[in-house]
Amino acid sequence: MSGPVTNILIVGVGGQGTLLASRVLARAVISTGADVKVSEVHGMSQRGGSVVTQVRFGKEVFSPLIETGAADAILAFEKLEALRWLPYLKEGGRLIINDLAIDPLPVLVGTAKYPEDCIDQARAATSKVDVLNATDLAGAIGEQRAANMVLLGALSCYLDIADQHWIAAITETVPAKAREMNIKAFEAGRAASKK
């Protein structure tokens, strides 16, 4: 990512660990000496609703909010959320998508259909799309709930933040009993990324 301020949008649904991922990212950035601002919108997150976190960092950051068309990267924990927030991605921005579908309420009650072509729509909008099955990658190391760290590991490949800052941020943010698993998940995401 380049420019005086880097803008990262982390999107998903309630219960996917988007907020923890944003806290790890913010802590890693702080440890580099950069200024960071974070804005979290929970909405109906406890009921599986949309959750979005905006993370902005650089030498000096005045606002935590990312304007439409200004995100350097969108980290999408779910396919439909990637499409919902796509207008925020800047031209040439990076989109990292977990290949996972979670039916929103209108689909569950039968008033809407889940789009089957989410990935195709994303690729039509930008050429920089990474798709990985973070949930399966996390499950392969023993904990599907660590998919958030798999995705963060994939994002880390595109940020100029040294490994030790990421590992320290995970260690400081994640409860002790889950640290080793989360670090393994982060490393799996780095390995799976198409850097």
N, C-alpha and C positions, 0 to 999 in steps of 0.2 A: 504494500500500500504506500502511496506517496502523498505529498502535499503537507501543508502546515498542520492540518487536523485530519485524523483518520476517523471515519464514521462506520460503526458496525451495528447492524440491526440483528438481534437474536429473537426469533419468533417460534412459537409452538402453541401447544395447548396446556392447560393446567395439569400438573403432575408429571411433566416430562423433565423437569430439572433445568429449565431455561434460566431461572433466577440464580441458581447455584453457578451455572456456567458463566453468567454475566459477572458474578462476584469474583470468580477465579480470574477471568479476563481482566477485570479492573485492578485486582491486586497485583497481577503480573505486570500490568502497565505501570502502576505506581512504583513498583520496585525498580523500574528503569529510570525513574526521576521525571517522567512525563506528567503533565497535568491530565486529569481524567474527570469526566462528568458522566453520570449514569442516571437514566430515567426509566423507571419500571411502571408498566401499566398491567395490572392484574386482571381487570374486568371480572368475568365470571369464571376465573381460573379454577376454583374448587369444583366447578361443575363441568369441567372439560372445555371451558371457553378459551378464547384466544388470549395469549400472553405475549407481550412484546417488551423487550428491553432495548434501549438505545444507549450505546456506549460510544463516547467521543473522547479522543485523546490526541495530545500533541504538546507543543511547547507551552501554549496558553489556550485554554478553552473557556469560552464565556457562557455557553448555553448547553444544556444536556440534550436538546432536541435536534433531531435530524430532519432536514427539509426533504420534501418529495424530490426524488431524482438526485440525492446527494450521498446515498450510502455507498461506501467503497465495497462493502461486502454484506450479504445477508446470510445468516446461518439459520436455516429452516429445519426445525425438528420434525416437521410433518409436511407432506406435499402440498396440501391445499393452502396451508399457511404461507408457503413459498409464493404461491400465486397471489394471495391476498395482499402481500406486502411488496410485490414486485415493482410497483410504481415508485418505490423509494430508492431502488437501485440506480446508481448513476450509470451513464453510458460507459461501457467497458468494465463495469463492476463485476465482482465475483459472487456467484450464487452457489452455496453448498447446501445440498438437500439430503435429508434422511429419507430413504425410499420407504416411507411408512404412511399409511392412510388411517386416520382416525375420523370416523363419521361425526360430523357436527350435528347438533340437535335437529335442524330441518331434514337432514337425511334420515336420522333415527325415527322421526315421526312420519316420514313418507311424503313430505311436501317438496323435497328436492332430491336430485341424484348427485352422487359424488362424481366429479369429472374423472374420466378414465385416462385423460391425456395430460395430466398435470406436468409431467416431465417434458413432454413434447412442447407444451405451451411455454415452459420456462426456457427451453433451448431455442425456441423461435424468438424470444425476447433478448437473449444475450448468449454470446458464444462461450463465455466463461462459466460453465456449469459443472460442478462436481456432484455426482450422485453416489451415495454409498448407503449400504444397509447397516447403519450404526447400531440398530437394535440387535441384529444377528451377530455383529462383531463383538458387541458387549456381552451377549449371551455366550459366545464361544469362550470367553475368559471367565465366565461364571456369574455374571450379573447384568441382566438386560437393562436395569435401571441406570447403568453407567453409560448408556448411549450418549448422554449429554457430554461426557468427557471424550468419547470417541469423536464427536462432532467438533468439540473444541480443539482436539488434536489436529484434525484436518484443517481447521481455520489457522492454527498456529504456523502452518507451513507457508502462509502468505503474509505473516506479520514479522517485523524485524524485532523480535523479542527472544533473547537467548533462552535455551532450554532450562537453565538453572532457575530463571525467574518463573517459568511455568510450574516446575516441580515444587518450588518453594510456595507458590500461590496455592497449589492443590493441597499441600501439606498443612498450610495455615488455615485453609477454608473448610476442608472436609473433615468430618469427625474421624478420630484416630482409627476406629475399627474398619473404616472404609477407605483409608488412604491408599493402601497398596493396590487395591482393586481399581481405584480411580486413576492412579498413575499408569497402571497397565492398560486401562481403557484409552487414556490419552495417547499413549505410545502406539496403540493399535490404530487410532485415527490418523496419526502422523504417517504411519506406514502405509495406510490405505489411500492417502491423499494422492491426487494426480499432479503433484507439484511440477 
